[in-house]
Each structure stands twice: as C-alpha cells, then as structure tokens.
C-alpha cells in the first residue's frame, strides 16, 4: 500500500498531483492540506489538524466529505503533520509520500525534514520508503546498507548528506563523481550535486544514517 499525505504548504511548490493520484492507495490530509485535496478532486480517507488555516465553511465541508476527521487543539506537543505521519506509519504501508511540507515557514520545513530522521522511525521502519516531495526536490533517509538509485528524467542532481555525526564506508558506483569507502562527517559537502552517468547507480555505506536528495535544475 502507498500512502500520500498532503500538508498545507504553498501550491507553487507542490509536485504533479496527477502522478501521485495514479500511484496512491490512501490519501491523508493535514489541516489546510485536506481542503487542498478536496479542491483538486481528491478525497482523503482522513484528516488531521487543528484546522485553524481553513474557514468555518470550509471546515463544515471537510467534516461532511471525510470518513474521519481528527481534530486537535492548537496547543499540543506534536505538529499536525507529525500526528498524521505516525498514523500513516501504523498502517504499515510500503511507501509514504509527504507533499505540501516545504516552503512557507522555515521552522515547519526543518521540523518536517527531521521527521524522517527520528530514532523512533529509523531503523524501525528501514524497510519502508518514506519521501518528502515538492516540485523541485525529493528527500529520503536511509540506514546503512546498499541501495540501487534509478535515473529520474526530471531530477538530474543527487546529493548525499550525513544525518549522524559520520557516515562510514560510503561508496558510489555509476555516478559522475564516484567514491570508494569514504567517510562523511556531519557538515561535509563532499557529496553535494552529483549525477548518474547511466540508467542506475548504487550507493552503499557501512554505518550511520544518510539523507538522499534528488533535485531538478
């Protein structure tokens, strides 16, 4: 099962919704993201949030249209997106795609990116592919192992950033700038802006947690 979560980020940064409409088995809306989905002809199974970013009339429509609306106080210890994300993890899908989670407030954006790095998620869900996606980028985080990386027509550049204090034994094959058994320390820019030179490549590393970012021009 593939779950897509729509948060309330600016429409100008959304990826192509038609692509995700075709691949998604279950949609989830977060706050304003629920209205955004309905407004684009997509009916989410459930919605999460305090819904302070929709009007009273819009909220009435949301309650009428959705099977499940989870209303929370604005004063809580987790963001609306984190609550929805944890719910999605509990459904045990093979993939989660998070849309509308970039742009706008920088604190929310950085918090959303760090959701992928939480120790309660990694490595407990290392077999699940989790992505934050916008028009420009695809973010994902991986634990130690070996991963095939397929070329994407609209995402030429591939960057790798250490999440832990260091990532050891990183090896890149099939890339314009290959590596063999290197160590990446937190803050290193060694693996920024690489490219594939064939239809696929391979990244492997021995220890640590690595963020992979696919980007377009």
C-alpha positions, 0 to 999 in steps of 0.5 A: 500500500502507498500512502500520500499525505498532503500538508498545507504548504504553498501550491507553487511548490507542490509536485504533479498531483496527477502522478501521485493520484495514479500511484496512491492507495490512501490519501491523508490530509493535514489541516489546510492540506485536506481542503487542498485535496478536496479542491483538486478532486481528491478525497482523503480517507482522513484528516488531521489538524487543528484546522485553524488555516481553513474557514468555518465553511470550509471546515463544515465541508471537510467534516461532511466529505471525510470518513474521519476527521481528527481534530486537535487543539492548537496547543499540543506537543506534536505538529499536525503533520507529525500526528498524521505521519505516525498514523500513516506509519501504523498502517504499515504501508510500503511507501509514504509520500509527504507533499505540501511540507516545504516552503512557507515557514522555515521552522515547519520545513526543518521540523518536517525534514527531521521527521524522517530522521527520528530514532523512533522511525529509523531503523524501525521502519528501514524497510519502508520508503518514506519521501518528502516531495515538492516540485523541485526536490525529493528527500529520503533517509536511509540506514546503512546498507546498499541501495540501487538509485534509478535515473529520474528524467526530471531530477538530474542532481543527487546529493548525499548528506550525513544525518549522524555525526559520520557516515562510514564506508560510503561508496558510489558506483555509476555516478559522475563523481564516484567514491570508494569507502569514504567517510562523511562527517556531519557538515561535509559537502563532499557529496553535494550535486552529483549525477548518474552517468547511466540508467542506475547507480548504487550507493552503499555505506557501512554505518550511520544514517544518510539523507538522499536528495534528488533535485531538478535544475 
